[in-house]
Amino acid sequence: MILDTIVYGDVTILKLLQIAVYVLIMVLIAKVVVINMKRSLKNRMDRDHLEITTKVIYYMIIIVAVLLSLPALGIRPSNLLVAGGVVGIVIGFASQSIVGNLISGIFLMFERPIKIGDQLRVDDISGFVEDIHIVSTIVRTYNGLYVRIPNEKVFTGIITNYVANIARRFEYVVGIRYSDDADLAIEIIEDLIDEHPFALKKPSPQIFVDNLGDNSVNIIVRIWAPATEWYDLKMEMLWEIKKMLEENGIEIAFPQRVVWFADELRKREVSDARTIAHD
C-alpha cells in the first residue's frame, strides 16, 4: 500500500499526512483563537496593542504545534539543541538584525510611540502607518508607495509623529506693499481665521509684522488646527487670505528693482550740466 511506504527511518507517507493534517488543524485553531480574542478584547484594548498581542499568540501556537510534531518524525528536540549548537552560532551572526528587529518590535509594543493610522516620518520616509508587525512596520507614503521599515530602524531612529498631538500649527509669511495699510491687513486676516470652523481659538493664532523687507512689509501668520484637518486648512487659508486682501485693495508685494542704463545716465548728466551752465 502506498501510504505504508517508508520515507525514512520508520516514518511513512501516512504518518507525514497525519502530521500535515495535525499542523493544519493547529493553524485553524490558532486563527479561531485570534478571532475570538479580537472580538472579546476589541473594547478593552486599543487596536495596535491588540493586533500585536494576537500576532504573538498566533505564532506561538504554530511554533508549539511544530515542536510537538517533531517526535512523530523521529526528531527529538534535545537532538536539535545539540546539533543546533554549531549551526546556531552561524545562524546567530546571520540573524542579528532579525533578533534586533524582533526585540525592537516588542519595545515598540510597550512604549507605543506610533499607532496604526498615524502619520509619521522616520529618517527620510513619511506617510501613514498601515501595520506594525513583529519585525517590521509598514508605511504607506503620501504618494501611495508601501514601504517596509525594520523595527530596529523605527525604534532607534528619530520618529516624528505628526498626529500624536491633537493640534498642529502652520505658518505663512504674507508680504504686502509699503503703501498698503498693515493694520487693515492684520484685521482682515484675523477675521478670516475667526470665521473658519477648523482654525482653533486656543492656542490662539498670531498675526504680526515681523520684518520690513527690501520689497515688502512681511506679516507672520501662525494658525493652530486639529491635526486631522491641518493640511486641508493650510492649503485653503492661504488662498483665502490672498483673495480677501486684494478685494480690500491690499496687494501681495513682489520683488522690484530700478535699473539705470549707462546711456540714460550720460544723457541726464549732460542735461544737468547744460541746465547749470544756463543758470
Buried (B, 14 or more C-beta within 10 A) or exposed (E): EEEEEEEEEEBBBBBBEBBEEBBEEBBEEBEEBBEEBBEEBEEEBEEBBBBBBBBBBBEEBBEEBEEBBBEEBEBEEEEBEEEEEEEEEEEEEEEEEBEBBBBBBBBBBEEEEBBBEBBBBBEEBBBBBBBBBBBBBBBBEEEEEEBEBBBBBBBEBEBEBBBBEEEBBBEBEBBBBEEBBBEBBBEBBEEBBEEBEBBBEEEEBEBEBBEEEEEBBBBBBBBBBBBEBBBEBBEEBBEBBBEBBEEEEBBBBEEEEEEEEEEEEEEEEEEEEEEEEEE
